[in-house]
Amino acid sequence: MYRIALCDDEITELDKTEMMLHNYQKSDTEYELEISRFGSAEQLLERVRKQGYKPDLLLLDVYMPKKLGTEAAKELRDMGSDSRIVFLTASVTHALEAFRVDAVQYLVKPVLERELFLVLDKFLGEIERERKKYLLLKIDGRICRVALQEIVYCEAQRKYQYLYLTDGTRSQLRLTMAEIYKMLSDYTEFVKVGVSYIVNLEHIESLNSQEIQLDSGERLHLPRGAYQPLKEQYFQYYCRGGIQNDSGNHTVFIRTS
């Protein structure tokens, strides 16, 4: 589901844009849209302030009474909004201001349906790819968005599973290791190490037959039989930048990039 906000002081323009969005949904698209309409910048800003409304994409008119769309966009950015903003306007006069508030597109009215469809394909596709880089996990009673790159490893300790992040935090998860691995198995950087660990290869500095050295400074003991498969996965993942270094009876892999 993607939240699309329309903000324009002219009802006919809102109707036209909403109709194009409905046509987009009826087309061969994989995206499901939740459309909200606002007749003024004040209405939009009030909902953001009071309800924490966060549209994924905002189609915002520039010329509106009392407050310009560019002014509303600046207020949204000041409130921490990272919504993608597309300005719909009859003039390019405020193009510079549009880019100062990180607008992603500037479409001149009358906007053609094919133009809007191209914008939707591009930016909804970007949002979809970004969403795949995060996991939604329940931590300490709250639903949290965790970036994959921030996950160092997961550990099973008896009945409990723990998630370790790059900022040093450890969080208990109410999931089994099988459930956690199912969520991470589509990403080649995550590998199972024995029955106790799921490790992010991006955070392994080196490894040998005894242990893993993580970039967090932690060392994980390798259980019996875990070294050979992990060595192969690690080498494959870093085959372009890994160095194989023979040290005594052990082979040590050291990340170099």
N, C-alpha and C positions, 0 to 999 in steps of 0.2 A: 504494500500500500504506500502510495506517495501522496503527500499533501501538497496541493497546488492552491495558492492564494491569488485571487484576482482583486485588484484595487483600482477603481476608476470612478470618477464622479458622474459619468454618463451611463445611464442604465442601458441604452442601446449598445454601447461598446461592451459592457459586461455581458449582455445577452449574446452578442456576436462571439466574443472570446470563449464563453462557456460552451456555446454550441460547437465551436471548433474542437474544444477539448473532448466533448462527448463523441464527436466524429472520430477523433484520434483513438478513443477507447474502442470504438466499433471497428476500427481498422485492425490489421493483423499485428497488434501490439501485445506484448507480454505484461505491460504495466497496468496496474489497477490504480485509479486516481480517486482521491477524496478532494473535492473542489469546494472552496469557501469563497464567498463574495463579500467585498467591502466597498461601500459607496464613498468613502473618504479615507484620507490618511489617518485621521484621528480614530476612526473606528478600528482600523487595523492595529494601530499602536496600543489602543486601549485593551484589545484582546491579548496582545502579546504581554503587556504589563500585568494584567489581572489574571490571565489564565495560563500564561507561559506558552502560548501558541507558537509552534515552530514549524512553519511551512518548509518543505524541501525546496520548492521553487516558487518564487513570487513574481507574478506578472503585474508590473506597477506602472500606472500612467504617471507622466511627469507633471502635466499642467492640471492642477486641481486647486479649488479655492481654499484659502486659509493656509494651506501647507503644500509645497511642491513635493512631488514624489522623491526627488533627490534629497530634500530635507528629511523626509520620513525615513529614507534609506540610511541616512547618516545616524539618525536616532536609533534605528534598529542595530546598526553596527556598534554604537556606543553601549547598547544593552547586551552586547555579546552575541547577537544573531549571526549565524554563519549561513543563512539561507542563500541560495543562488538567486540573484535578482536579474530579471529581464525587464528593461524599460520599454513600454509601448507609448509612442508619442507622435505628434504630428510635425515635430520639428527636431532638428539635430542641435539646436542652440545649446542644450545642456549636456552635450556628449561628454565634455571634459569632466563635469561634476559626476556623471554616471560612473566613469572609471575610477574616480577618487574614492567611491564607496564600493569598489570591487564588483561592479555590475558585470555579468558575464555576457550580456548581449544588449544591443540597442536596436529595436525594430521600429521603423517609421510606419505610421498609419497611412492608409489602410493596410493592415497586416494580412497577407495572403495565407490561406490555410497551409499550403505547402511549406511556406517559410516557418510557420509555427511548428509544424510537424518535424522539420529538420532540427529546430531548437530543442524540442522535447526528446527526440531520439538521442541527441548528443548529450544533454545534461542529465536526463534520467539514466542513461547508460553509465555516465560517470558516477552518479550516486549509487547505482547498483554495484559497480565494481568496488567503491569505497566501503559499502556495507559488508561485502564479503571479507573485508580485512579486519572485522571486529566480531567478537562473540558477545552475546547478551547472556549474562550470568547473574544468578541471585546470590548476592554476597551481603551478609549481615542484615538480611531482611529487605535489601534494596535491589532493584534490577539495575545492573551496572553494565556499561558498554566497555569491553576490554579489548584494546588493540592487540592483535596477534603478535606483533613485534615486541610487545612489552612482556609477553609470557616467557619466562626463563625455563621453568619446568613445573610439572605436577608430580606430587608424591602421594603414595598411599601409605598410611600408617594405621594398621589394624582396621578399625571400622571407618576411619576418616580419610578424606582426600583433601590435599592442600595445594593451593596455587601460589607460586612464587613469581613476583613481578620484578621488573628492572629497577623500580624505586625502592626495593628492599622489603616491600610488604608481603605478608603471608596471609592468605585468606582460606578459610575452611569452606569447602563446597559440599552441598547436599546432593552429590551425584556419585555414581560408581565410576571406577576407572574405565570401565567399558563404555559408559555413556560419555565420559569426557573424550576418550579417544575417538569415538564415533563423530563427535563435533569437530575434531581436529584432523581426522584422517585424510581429508581432501587436500591438505596442505603438506607438501613434501618436506618442509622443514621440521615437522613434528614426527618423532619416532618413539616407539615403545622400547624401553630398556628393562628387560626382565618383567616382573609383575608389579614392581613398585614405582616405576618412573615413566613419565612421558617427557621427553626433553626436546627443546627447540635447538636444532643444529646451529642456528644463527648465533647462539650464545655459548657454544663450545669453543674454547681456546685451544685445547689439546686433549688428547686421550691416550691411554695405554691400556695394557691388559688388566690393570688394577683399578683405574679410576678415570673419571672425567674431570677436567679442569674447566670451570665456567668463567665467563668474563666478569661475573659478579664476585669472583674470588672464592666461591664455594667449590668443594670437591665432592663428587658423588662416587661412592664405591660401586664398582661393577660386579654384579652377581655372576656366578659361574655360568659360562656359556653365552654371556651377553656381548663379550668383546668382539668376536668375529663378525656377527651380523651388523653391529653398530659401526665397526671399522669400515665395512663395505658401504653402508649407507652414507657415512660421513664423507668417505672418499669420493663417492659418486656425486654428492651434493656440492662438494668443493673441488671437483676434479680440475677446474681451471685455475684454482689458486692454492691448492693444498700441496704441502711438501711432505713426502714420505721419508722419515728419518730413522734409520736403523740404530737402535741404542741397546747394546748388549743383546739379551735374548728377546727383547720386546721391540715392536714397531710402534713408533710414536708419530701421530699425525698432528701437525701444527698449522693452525690457520694463519695465512699470510695476507689476506685481503678481506 
